[in-house]
Amino acid sequence: MKPVKVLTLSALVGSALVMGACGNNNADNGAGGNGEEGQDAQLQGQISIDGSSTVYPIAEAVAEEFMLEQPDVKVTVGLSGTGGGFEKFIAGETQMSNASRPIKDEEAQGLKDAGIDYTELQLAYDGLSVVVNKENEWVDQLTIDELKKLWLDNGKTKKWSDIREGWPAEEIKFYSPGTDSGTFDYFDEVILDGGQIDKSATLSEDDNVLVQGVTGDKNSIGYFGYAYYLENKDNLKVVPIVNGEGKAVTPDAETIKSGEYEPLSRPLYTYVSNSAVKEDEAVKAYTQFTLENAAALAEDVGYVALPEEEYTKQLETIEGLK
């Protein structure tokens, strides 16, 4: 899904971004070189990235801006889901892997077995958003227990009246990210508790399918990353979630960053091959460019930036891989 603002990011970020990118793309000294020769140097190569559809809007924005500065570097970004991305990362098909959850033990072991050392980088915060059809007038908020009651399979067809007294006796239609999605994994961890999702749910790695499903049926419910809700907010109704303090909270930049929107707030990640950073100047420059501009680009596509010092620490880590 392509954010509508991506193509105007240069104007928004300004000349500081451009100068930062040029300064970091130094073919002789590596990204971050300070010499005038290095600032004018152009890189060449191909960078392949895959993974989370939730992280995709940020990754796509970064790729487009980077290729404006380095037109001889081709960056491709796929969205096969967090799990699918890690499979390609382990197979050596990509240099970076986007994820909407931390890497699993078995995935880390797969990388170890393949001889691939990696670095985990946080890009932004997301608030997993629960949405219903715009014509749904009865769902005003949901507790965690009601979310469990909704989504956990009980072998029966569920109606809204089964969830709360007074709600209509209409069958609920469920739309969920697919099982390769880090968003599914996160929802499974905090809501399903490892249980079986309702067997009637439509699962898809493509968030567009989920949006279309919820917008097309009055009795539907779904969930996905905050950016996809923002892009479709005129056609969807986001549901406030009751947090641990008993307060019904709607996801927005402030509640996600503060952690008030819990337990559905989470960080978003990218994982980069250490050897690719060390051996390929284009990968190193791209990784640094990502961290230098993630705050502005993430907020432009609907996510919440980390504190500036977190990006600085991670830049130092990448620089230390030389």
C-alpha positions as CSV (number, residue, x, y, z in Angstrom):
1,M,0.0,0.0,0.0
2,K,1.6,3.3,-1.1
3,P,1.3,6.2,1.3
4,V,0.0,9.3,-0.4
5,K,2.6,11.6,1.1
6,V,5.8,9.7,0.2
7,L,6.5,11.5,-3.0
8,T,6.6,14.9,-1.2
9,L,9.0,13.9,1.5
10,S,11.9,15.8,0.2
11,A,10.0,19.0,0.6
12,L,9.0,18.1,4.1
13,V,12.3,16.9,5.4
14,G,14.3,19.6,3.7
15,S,17.8,20.2,2.7
16,A,19.2,18.8,5.9
17,L,18.0,15.3,4.9
18,V,19.6,15.7,1.5
19,M,22.9,16.8,2.8
20,G,22.9,14.0,5.4
21,A,22.3,11.4,2.7
22,C,25.1,12.8,0.5
23,G,27.5,12.9,3.5
24,N,26.7,9.3,4.3
25,N,27.2,7.8,0.9
26,N,31.0,7.8,0.6
27,A,32.3,5.1,-1.7
28,D,35.8,5.5,-0.5
29,N,35.4,5.9,3.2
30,G,32.0,4.3,3.7
31,A,28.9,6.0,4.8
32,G,29.5,8.9,7.2
33,G,32.7,10.1,5.5
34,N,33.4,13.8,5.9
35,G,35.6,14.6,2.8
36,E,34.2,16.7,0.0
37,E,35.1,14.0,-2.5
38,G,33.1,11.4,-0.6
39,Q,30.0,13.7,-0.5
40,D,29.9,13.8,-4.3
41,A,30.5,10.1,-4.7
42,Q,27.7,7.9,-6.1
43,L,27.2,4.3,-5.1
44,Q,26.1,1.4,-7.2
45,G,24.5,-1.9,-6.4
46,Q,21.3,-3.7,-5.5
47,I,19.6,-4.0,-2.1
48,S,16.9,-6.5,-1.4
49,I,14.6,-6.2,1.5
50,D,11.5,-8.2,2.5
51,G,9.2,-8.8,5.5
52,S,6.5,-7.1,7.4
53,S,3.6,-5.5,5.6
54,T,3.2,-3.2,8.6
55,V,6.8,-1.9,8.2
56,Y,6.4,-1.7,4.5
57,P,5.1,2.0,4.3
58,I,8.3,3.1,6.2
59,A,10.6,0.9,4.1
60,E,9.0,2.1,0.9
61,A,9.4,5.7,1.9
62,V,13.1,5.2,2.8
63,A,13.8,3.3,-0.4
64,E,12.2,6.0,-2.6
65,E,14.1,8.8,-0.9
66,F,17.4,6.9,-0.9
67,M,17.2,6.2,-4.6
68,L,16.6,9.9,-5.3
69,E,20.0,10.5,-3.7
70,Q,21.6,7.4,-5.1
71,P,20.0,6.6,-8.5
72,D,22.5,3.9,-9.3
73,V,21.4,1.8,-6.3
74,K,18.3,-0.3,-6.9
75,V,16.4,-1.0,-3.7
76,T,13.5,-3.5,-3.8
77,V,11.1,-3.9,-0.9
78,G,8.8,-6.9,-0.6
79,L,6.0,-7.5,1.9
80,S,5.7,-11.3,2.4
81,G,5.1,-10.9,6.1
82,T,7.5,-11.0,9.0
83,G,7.9,-14.8,9.0
84,G,8.2,-14.9,5.2
85,G,10.8,-12.2,5.3
86,F,12.9,-14.0,7.9
87,E,12.8,-17.2,5.7
88,K,14.3,-15.2,2.8
89,F,16.8,-13.6,5.2
90,I,18.0,-17.0,6.4
91,A,18.2,-18.2,2.8
92,G,20.5,-15.3,2.0
93,E,18.1,-13.8,-0.5
94,T,17.9,-10.4,1.2
95,Q,20.3,-8.1,3.1
96,M,17.6,-6.7,5.4
97,S,14.4,-8.1,6.9
98,N,11.5,-6.0,8.2
99,A,9.6,-7.2,11.2
100,S,6.6,-6.1,13.3
101,R,7.8,-8.4,16.2
102,P,11.2,-9.4,17.6
103,I,12.9,-12.3,15.9
104,K,11.9,-15.8,17.2
105,D,14.4,-18.2,18.7
106,E,14.0,-20.6,15.8
107,E,14.6,-17.8,13.3
108,A,17.7,-16.7,15.2
109,Q,19.0,-20.3,15.2
110,G,18.3,-20.5,11.4
111,L,20.5,-17.5,10.8
112,K,23.2,-18.9,13.1
113,D,23.1,-22.2,11.2
114,A,23.4,-20.3,7.9
115,G,26.4,-18.3,9.3
116,I,24.6,-15.0,9.1
117,D,25.3,-12.5,11.9
118,Y,22.7,-9.7,12.1
119,T,21.9,-6.5,14.0
120,E,18.4,-5.7,15.2
121,L,17.3,-2.1,14.6
122,Q,14.1,-0.4,15.9
123,L,12.5,2.0,13.5
124,A,9.3,3.4,15.1
125,Y,6.3,2.6,17.3
126,D,3.0,1.2,16.1
127,G,-0.4,0.8,17.7
128,L,-2.1,-2.3,16.4
129,S,-5.6,-0.9,15.5
130,V,-8.9,-2.8,15.9
131,V,-11.4,-1.6,13.4
132,V,-15.1,-2.2,12.5
133,N,-17.3,-1.1,9.7
134,K,-18.2,2.6,9.6
135,E,-21.9,1.7,9.9
136,N,-21.3,-0.2,13.1
137,E,-23.0,2.0,15.7
138,W,-23.0,-0.4,18.7
139,V,-19.3,-1.1,19.3
140,D,-18.1,1.9,21.4
141,Q,-15.1,0.2,23.0
142,L,-13.7,-3.3,23.7
143,T,-12.0,-4.8,26.7
144,I,-9.2,-7.4,26.4
145,D,-11.6,-10.1,27.6
146,E,-14.1,-9.1,24.9
147,L,-11.4,-9.3,22.3
148,K,-10.5,-12.8,23.5
149,K,-14.2,-13.7,23.4
150,L,-14.4,-12.4,19.9
151,W,-11.4,-13.8,18.3
152,L,-10.7,-17.2,20.1
153,D,-12.3,-20.1,18.3
154,N,-15.0,-21.9,20.3
155,G,-16.3,-24.1,17.5
156,K,-19.5,-22.0,17.1
157,T,-20.6,-19.2,14.8
158,K,-20.4,-16.0,16.8
159,K,-22.9,-13.2,16.8
160,W,-22.4,-9.7,18.2
161,S,-25.1,-10.5,20.9
162,D,-22.8,-13.3,22.2
163,I,-20.1,-10.7,23.0
164,R,-22.2,-8.1,24.8
165,E,-25.9,-8.0,25.8
166,G,-27.9,-5.6,23.7
167,W,-25.7,-5.9,20.6
168,P,-27.4,-7.2,17.4
169,A,-27.9,-11.0,16.8
170,E,-25.9,-10.8,13.6
171,E,-23.0,-13.1,12.6
172,I,-19.6,-11.5,13.0
173,K,-17.2,-11.5,10.0
174,F,-13.5,-11.6,11.0
175,Y,-10.5,-10.2,9.0
176,S,-7.0,-10.9,10.3
177,P,-3.4,-10.7,9.1
178,G,-2.1,-14.1,7.9
179,T,0.0,-16.4,10.1
180,D,3.3,-15.3,8.5
181,S,2.6,-11.8,9.7
182,G,4.3,-10.3,12.8
183,T,1.0,-8.5,13.5
184,F,-0.7,-11.8,13.8
185,D,2.0,-13.1,16.1
186,Y,1.7,-10.0,18.3
187,F,-2.1,-10.3,18.4
188,D,-1.7,-14.0,19.2
189,E,0.7,-13.3,22.0
190,V,-1.3,-10.5,23.8
191,I,-4.9,-11.4,22.9
192,L,-5.2,-15.1,21.8
193,D,-2.6,-16.3,24.3
194,G,-1.5,-18.9,21.9
195,G,-5.1,-20.2,21.3
196,Q,-6.7,-20.9,17.9
197,I,-8.1,-17.9,16.1
198,D,-11.7,-18.1,15.0
199,K,-11.8,-20.6,12.1
200,S,-14.2,-18.4,10.1
201,A,-11.6,-15.6,10.0
202,T,-10.4,-14.4,6.6
203,L,-6.5,-14.4,6.8
204,S,-4.3,-12.4,4.5
205,E,-0.8,-11.0,4.4
206,D,-2.1,-8.1,2.3
207,D,-3.6,-5.4,4.6
208,N,-5.5,-4.1,1.6
209,V,-7.6,-7.3,1.7
210,L,-8.4,-6.7,5.3
211,V,-9.4,-3.1,4.8
212,Q,-11.7,-4.0,1.9
213,G,-13.2,-6.8,3.9
214,V,-14.1,-4.6,6.9
215,T,-15.3,-1.7,4.7
216,G,-17.5,-4.1,2.7
217,D,-19.5,-5.7,5.6
218,K,-21.4,-4.0,8.4
219,N,-20.9,-6.9,10.8
220,S,-17.1,-7.2,10.2
221,I,-14.1,-6.6,12.5
222,G,-10.4,-6.6,11.8
223,Y,-7.0,-5.4,13.0
224,F,-3.8,-4.2,11.4
225,G,-1.1,-1.5,11.9
226,Y,-1.9,2.1,12.8
227,A,-0.7,3.5,9.4
228,Y,-3.2,1.4,7.5
229,Y,-6.0,2.7,9.7
230,L,-4.9,6.3,9.2
231,E,-4.8,5.8,5.4
232,N,-8.4,4.4,5.5
233,K,-9.8,6.3,8.5
234,D,-12.6,7.9,6.4
235,N,-13.9,4.4,5.6
236,L,-13.3,2.7,8.9
237,K,-14.2,3.1,12.6
238,V,-11.3,2.5,15.0
239,V,-12.3,0.9,18.4
240,P,-11.0,2.3,21.7
241,I,-9.4,-0.5,23.8
242,V,-9.7,-0.6,27.6
243,N,-6.2,-0.6,29.0
244,G,-4.9,-2.0,32.3
245,E,-6.0,1.0,34.2
246,G,-9.6,0.6,33.0
247,K,-9.4,3.5,30.5
248,A,-10.8,3.2,27.0
249,V,-7.9,4.5,24.8
250,T,-7.9,5.3,21.0
251,P,-4.6,4.8,19.2
252,D,-2.9,8.0,18.2
253,A,0.6,9.4,18.2
254,E,0.5,10.4,21.8
255,T,-1.1,7.3,23.3
256,I,1.1,5.0,21.3
257,K,4.3,6.7,22.3
258,S,3.4,7.0,25.9
259,G,2.3,3.4,26.2
260,E,-1.2,4.4,27.3
261,Y,-2.6,2.5,24.4
262,E,-1.7,-0.9,25.8
263,P,-1.3,-3.8,25.3
264,L,-1.5,-3.1,21.6
265,S,1.4,-0.6,21.3
266,R,4.7,-2.2,19.9
267,P,8.0,-1.3,18.2
268,L,8.7,-2.0,14.6
269,Y,12.0,-3.4,13.4
270,T,14.4,-4.1,10.6
271,Y,17.2,-6.6,10.8
272,V,20.4,-6.2,8.7
273,S,23.1,-8.6,7.8
274,N,26.4,-7.6,9.4
275,S,28.5,-8.9,6.6
276,A,26.4,-7.0,4.1
277,V,27.1,-3.8,6.0
278,K,30.8,-4.5,6.2
279,E,31.3,-5.6,2.6
280,D,28.8,-3.5,0.7
281,E,29.0,0.3,0.8
282,A,25.5,0.7,-0.6
283,V,24.0,-1.5,2.2
284,K,25.9,0.4,4.8
285,A,24.9,3.8,3.4
286,Y,21.3,2.6,3.1
287,T,21.1,1.4,6.7
288,Q,22.5,4.6,8.0
289,F,20.2,6.6,5.8
290,T,17.3,4.6,7.2
291,L,18.2,5.4,10.8
292,E,19.0,9.1,10.1
293,N,15.6,9.6,8.5
294,A,13.3,7.0,10.1
295,A,11.8,9.5,12.5
296,A,10.6,11.9,9.8
297,L,9.6,9.2,7.3
298,A,7.8,7.1,9.9
299,E,5.7,10.0,11.1
300,D,4.9,11.0,7.6
301,V,3.4,7.5,6.8
302,G,1.5,7.3,10.1
303,Y,3.8,5.8,12.7
304,V,5.4,7.2,15.8
305,A,9.1,8.1,16.0
306,L,11.5,6.8,18.6
307,P,13.4,9.3,20.9
308,E,16.3,10.8,18.9
309,E,18.9,9.2,21.2
310,E,17.7,5.7,20.2
311,Y,18.5,6.4,16.5
312,T,21.9,7.8,17.5
313,K,22.8,4.7,19.5
314,Q,21.8,2.5,16.6
315,L,23.8,4.6,14.1
316,E,26.9,4.1,16.4
317,T,26.3,0.4,16.4
318,I,26.2,0.3,12.6
319,E,29.3,2.4,12.4
320,G,31.0,0.0,14.8
321,L,30.5,-2.9,12.4
322,K,33.4,-1.6,10.1
